[in-house]
Amino acid sequence: MASTDSSAVTELCQNGRQVFMDASQLLLTYADNILRSPNEEKYRSIRIGNTAFSTRLLPVPGAVECLFEMGFEEASEIKFFKMLQSNSQHVLMYELPELQQKAREHIPVSELKAKAQKKLQEARSLEADTTMSEDEFLTLELLHWFKEQFFSWVNSIPCSRCEGPTEAKGSLSSSADDLQWGATRVENHYCNKCQYINRFPRYNDPGKLLETRRGRCGEWANCFTLCCRAVGLEARYVWDATDHVWTEVFSSSQNRWLHCDPCENACDKPLLYEVGWGKKLSYIIAFSKDEVVDVTWRYSCKHDEVIARRKDVRESWLRETITGLNKTRQQSLLEQRKKELLGRLIVEIVEFMSPKTPKSGELGGRVSGSLAWRFARGETGLQTKSFVFVPTEKEKTDKRFHLQYNVVDDSYSRVSNNNEVINGWENGVWMTESMSRKVENDWKMVYLARTEGSSSAKIGWKFECASVGLSVESISVRSSSQTFNNGKINWTLRSLETQVEVNSDKNLYTYPEFRNASEVILEADLCDGEGNTAWQHTQLFRESLSGTEPALEIIITFKEL
């Protein structure tokens, strides 16, 4: 067989003889039609629904790629269809009993369910008529475990020969073993120190990823979606045309799909990408064992801008194609299940019709990946005002505000408001830049620190009382921080009139300078450190995983204006 520089033809030649001959004959027919009638538009486009195309070309590796190289006008729709078809088929792997069992062997299911049940009970003690279910808390526990204990992010892998740093330098050919696990891409992570070529296969098999436990967003979402299905959560894989993937989990108590990003340990923050990361969204498609759904509108509050960018395929084609895929997939489903899916789809469509308003947790930039990588992708995010503590009616009556933050549980307790709980450090801050929570499982320690690769970071909490007719009588603060290797942390407390440095030695200090203040901001600036791990040399609230004491405490008494 003659050699060729065309990767499409090379891939086509690897098929069996009969398949190759049949596909080649049809390709030659298409090419001959164009050569004979170069001005006929009908010969330069192909209908996806054409029987010959869908049965003799579409399933054959390399065949459609040959059409791309031949310059067919609707190649974009063919390419989009292949993406829909490929992901629709891939998610069926999550339903394999042997894969789900393999996942359960890695997941501490009993421990996660016990934590979920405990937090559900706590929620019910605060709100007796809460509609939240154990599955929602299990989702949160699974996200946390997957991010903090199970999977790891790969910027570049350490050299397997000298353990030194490596840098990505192009790609390598996939071996037979790589292809067995779906790794059609293999990255070359080159070691400049010992000149060794390290192979990093981008595995697409979720079972293999349970073993390797590393990768970037593709591997994270792939493996996490399997883990969701393994613990009984109804989940689907979400593909974003702007190069990201994540998971959605269905909440039966809320009758809606919840956005879940394991890379970010983020749940129900759908505007995170558009608002927080600054992504220019276009197409976002969800895939499950039962259906394919265009969920773009859940993730955007700028629908007009998104519509203007959706030029890859015709909207009518996309609707008809997804409907066709779902009709085929749902043929064997029971009528009751079909009605259930239809009801959910109607609820989703209604949800999509009204653009959302960003929440505080959706305003931050991306956490996963090195700073350089996030910056290159434009996903560091803009830091804007977020959460502000304002006295509630009870606190106004008592003229007292008391807040504690426990870094081990990663939750705030608003002691002065019936011990109200706010989960997640980022959900109680006024502003944050390049900060994240770190868990050292080997040292059994936890703390807040700069995101990996960052040279500096900042975090702040804001308290405002003038809007409810109060001013500060007194303010006391207890905080803690620890530095290593020339790292620096500067704590300050400031109002519109004054600013003072704050002690951070775990003792409670009172600051009389803020009497009569209408608002107060507590800030920590983190910088310096040494080497590649400088980001880790400035730590807030460092505490043992078995610790119970709050790492941050603020007590404010008020007086009437």
ChimeraX attribute file (.defattr): number of C-alpha atoms within 10 A of each C-alpha:
attribute: neighborCount
match mode: 1-to-1
recipient: residues
	/A:1	4
	/A:2	4
	/A:3	7
	/A:4	9
	/A:5	7
	/A:6	12
	/A:7	13
	/A:8	18
	/A:9	18
	/A:10	16
	/A:11	15
	/A:12	22
	/A:13	18
	/A:14	12
	/A:15	16
	/A:16	9
	/A:17	10
	/A:18	9
	/A:19	17
	/A:20	19
	/A:21	14
	/A:22	13
	/A:23	26
	/A:24	19
	/A:25	13
	/A:26	16
	/A:27	20
	/A:28	11
	/A:29	12
	/A:30	18
	/A:31	17
	/A:32	13
	/A:33	15
	/A:34	18
	/A:35	12
	/A:36	10
	/A:37	12
	/A:38	13
	/A:39	10
	/A:40	12
	/A:41	10
	/A:42	12
	/A:43	18
	/A:44	19
	/A:45	14
	/A:46	17
	/A:47	12
	/A:48	16
	/A:49	11
	/A:50	9
	/A:51	10
	/A:52	12
	/A:53	18
	/A:54	13
	/A:55	12
	/A:56	18
	/A:57	23
	/A:58	19
	/A:59	14
	/A:60	18
	/A:61	20
	/A:62	22
	/A:63	24
	/A:64	22
	/A:65	21
	/A:66	21
	/A:67	20
	/A:68	17
	/A:69	13
	/A:70	15
	/A:71	11
	/A:72	18
	/A:73	15
	/A:74	18
	/A:75	21
	/A:76	15
	/A:77	18
	/A:78	21
	/A:79	16
	/A:80	15
	/A:81	19
	/A:82	15
	/A:83	13
	/A:84	21
	/A:85	17
	/A:86	11
	/A:87	18
	/A:88	21
	/A:89	14
	/A:90	18
	/A:91	21
	/A:92	14
	/A:93	16
	/A:94	27
	/A:95	14
	/A:96	13
	/A:97	11
	/A:98	13
	/A:99	20
	/A:100	21
	/A:101	14
	/A:102	16
	/A:103	26
	/A:104	17
	/A:105	12
	/A:106	12
	/A:107	19
	/A:108	12
	/A:109	16
	/A:110	10
	/A:111	11
	/A:112	20
	/A:113	19
	/A:114	14
	/A:115	16
	/A:116	22
	/A:117	17
	/A:118	14
	/A:119	16
	/A:120	20
	/A:121	14
	/A:122	13
	/A:123	17
	/A:124	14
	/A:125	11
	/A:126	14
	/A:127	10
	/A:128	10
	/A:129	9
	/A:130	12
	/A:131	11
	/A:132	15
	/A:133	15
	/A:134	18
	/A:135	22
	/A:136	21
	/A:137	19
	/A:138	23
	/A:139	23
	/A:140	19
	/A:141	20
	/A:142	24
	/A:143	24
	/A:144	18
	/A:145	17
	/A:146	21
	/A:147	21
	/A:148	18
	/A:149	12
	/A:150	14
	/A:151	23
	/A:152	18
	/A:153	18
	/A:154	15
	/A:155	17
	/A:156	18
	/A:157	22
	/A:158	17
	/A:159	22
	/A:160	14
	/A:161	12
	/A:162	12
	/A:163	12
	/A:164	13
	/A:165	15
	/A:166	23
	/A:167	17
	/A:168	17
	/A:169	12
	/A:170	10
	/A:171	14
	/A:172	17
	/A:173	14
	/A:174	18
	/A:175	13
	/A:176	11
	/A:177	10
	/A:178	18
	/A:179	17
	/A:180	14
	/A:181	17
	/A:182	17
	/A:183	19
	/A:184	17
	/A:185	18
	/A:186	20
	/A:187	19
	/A:188	22
	/A:189	24
	/A:190	22
	/A:191	23
	/A:192	13
	/A:193	12
	/A:194	13
	/A:195	12
	/A:196	16
	/A:197	20
	/A:198	22
	/A:199	19
	/A:200	20
	/A:201	23
	/A:202	22
	/A:203	24
	/A:204	21
	/A:205	19
	/A:206	28
	/A:207	20
	/A:208	16
	/A:209	21
	/A:210	22
	/A:211	12
	/A:212	13
	/A:213	16
	/A:214	19
	/A:215	21
	/A:216	18
	/A:217	21
	/A:218	17
	/A:219	26
	/A:220	25
	/A:221	26
	/A:222	25
	/A:223	25
	/A:224	28
	/A:225	26
	/A:226	29
	/A:227	27
	/A:228	24
	/A:229	20
	/A:230	24
	/A:231	21
	/A:232	10
	/A:233	19
	/A:234	18
	/A:235	26
	/A:236	30
	/A:237	26
	/A:238	27
	/A:239	24
	/A:240	16
	/A:241	12
	/A:242	12
	/A:243	11
	/A:244	14
	/A:245	23
	/A:246	24
	/A:247	25
	/A:248	25
	/A:249	23
	/A:250	19
	/A:251	19
	/A:252	14
	/A:253	13
	/A:254	12
	/A:255	12
	/A:256	16
	/A:257	19
	/A:258	20
	/A:259	22
	/A:260	26
	/A:261	24
	/A:262	27
	/A:263	27
	/A:264	18
	/A:265	18
	/A:266	19
	/A:267	19
	/A:268	15
	/A:269	20
	/A:270	25
	/A:271	24
	/A:272	27
	/A:273	22
	/A:274	20
	/A:275	24
	/A:276	24
	/A:277	22
	/A:278	20
	/A:279	18
	/A:280	16
	/A:281	23
	/A:282	20
	/A:283	20
	/A:284	19
	/A:285	19
	/A:286	23
	/A:287	25
	/A:288	22
	/A:289	20
	/A:290	20
	/A:291	18
	/A:292	24
	/A:293	18
	/A:294	18
	/A:295	19
	/A:296	21
	/A:297	25
	/A:298	23
	/A:299	22
	/A:300	27
	/A:301	19
	/A:302	16
	/A:303	19
	/A:304	9
	/A:305	13
	/A:306	17
	/A:307	15
	/A:308	9
	/A:309	12
	/A:310	13
	/A:311	12
	/A:312	15
	/A:313	16
	/A:314	11
	/A:315	12
	/A:316	8
	/A:317	13
	/A:318	17
	/A:319	12
	/A:320	11
	/A:321	17
	/A:322	19
	/A:323	15
	/A:324	13
	/A:325	17
	/A:326	17
	/A:327	13
	/A:328	12
	/A:329	16
	/A:330	16
	/A:331	11
	/A:332	9
	/A:333	10
	/A:334	10
	/A:335	11
	/A:336	9
	/A:337	12
	/A:338	15
	/A:339	11
	/A:340	11
	/A:341	15
	/A:342	12
	/A:343	12
	/A:344	15
	/A:345	14
	/A:346	11
	/A:347	13
	/A:348	19
	/A:349	14
	/A:350	9
	/A:351	14
	/A:352	18
	/A:353	11
	/A:354	13
	/A:355	14
	/A:356	17
	/A:357	12
	/A:358	17
	/A:359	15
	/A:360	20
	/A:361	21
	/A:362	23
	/A:363	25
	/A:364	26
	/A:365	24
	/A:366	24
	/A:367	20
	/A:368	24
	/A:369	19
	/A:370	18
	/A:371	19
	/A:372	14
	/A:373	14
	/A:374	17
	/A:375	14
	/A:376	10
	/A:377	14
	/A:378	14
	/A:379	22
	/A:380	22
	/A:381	24
	/A:382	15
	/A:383	15
	/A:384	14
	/A:385	14
	/A:386	21
	/A:387	19
	/A:388	16
	/A:389	18
	/A:390	17
	/A:391	24
	/A:392	16
	/A:393	11
	/A:394	13
	/A:395	18
	/A:396	19
	/A:397	10
	/A:398	15
	/A:399	20
	/A:400	22
	/A:401	23
	/A:402	18
	/A:403	21
	/A:404	22
	/A:405	25
	/A:406	21
	/A:407	29
	/A:408	22
	/A:409	15
	/A:410	17
	/A:411	19
	/A:412	23
	/A:413	19
	/A:414	19
	/A:415	16
	/A:416	19
	/A:417	18
	/A:418	11
	/A:419	14
	/A:420	14
	/A:421	18
	/A:422	15
	/A:423	15
	/A:424	18
	/A:425	17
	/A:426	22
	/A:427	17
	/A:428	21
	/A:429	21
	/A:430	22
	/A:431	22
	/A:432	23
	/A:433	21
	/A:434	25
	/A:435	22
	/A:436	18
	/A:437	19
	/A:438	18
	/A:439	20
	/A:440	13
	/A:441	11
	/A:442	6
	/A:443	9
	/A:444	11
	/A:445	17
	/A:446	24
	/A:447	24
	/A:448	22
	/A:449	25
	/A:450	27
	/A:451	23
	/A:452	20
	/A:453	17
	/A:454	21
	/A:455	15
	/A:456	22
	/A:457	21
	/A:458	19
	/A:459	20
	/A:460	21
	/A:461	19
	/A:462	22
	/A:463	21
	/A:464	19
	/A:465	22
	/A:466	17
	/A:467	11
	/A:468	14
	/A:469	13
	/A:470	21
	/A:471	23
	/A:472	25
	/A:473	17
	/A:474	19
	/A:475	22
	/A:476	16
	/A:477	21
	/A:478	20
	/A:479	22
	/A:480	19
	/A:481	23
	/A:482	16
	/A:483	18
	/A:484	14
	/A:485	14
	/A:486	13
	/A:487	19
	/A:488	18
	/A:489	22
	/A:490	15
	/A:491	20
	/A:492	16
	/A:493	21
	/A:494	19
	/A:495	18
	/A:496	11
	/A:497	12
	/A:498	11
	/A:499	15
	/A:500	14
	/A:501	14
	/A:502	20
	/A:503	17
	/A:504	20
	/A:505	12
	/A:506	16
	/A:507	13
	/A:508	15
	/A:509	17
	/A:510	15
	/A:511	14
	/A:512	12
	/A:513	16
	/A:514	23
	/A:515	15
	/A:516	18
	/A:517	22
	/A:518	20
	/A:519	22
	/A:520	23
	/A:521	17
	/A:522	22
	/A:523	22
	/A:524	19
	/A:525	17
	/A:526	26
	/A:527	20
	/A:528	21
	/A:529	20
	/A:530	13
	/A:531	10
	/A:532	10
	/A:533	12
	/A:534	21
	/A:535	25
	/A:536	24
	/A:537	22
	/A:538	27
	/A:539	23
	/A:540	23
	/A:541	22
	/A:542	21
	/A:543	22
	/A:544	17
	/A:545	17
	/A:546	10
	/A:547	14
	/A:548	12
	/A:549	13
	/A:550	23
	/A:551	21
	/A:552	21
	/A:553	21
	/A:554	20
	/A:555	19
	/A:556	19
	/A:557	19
	/A:558	25
	/A:559	17
	/A:560	14
	/A:561	12
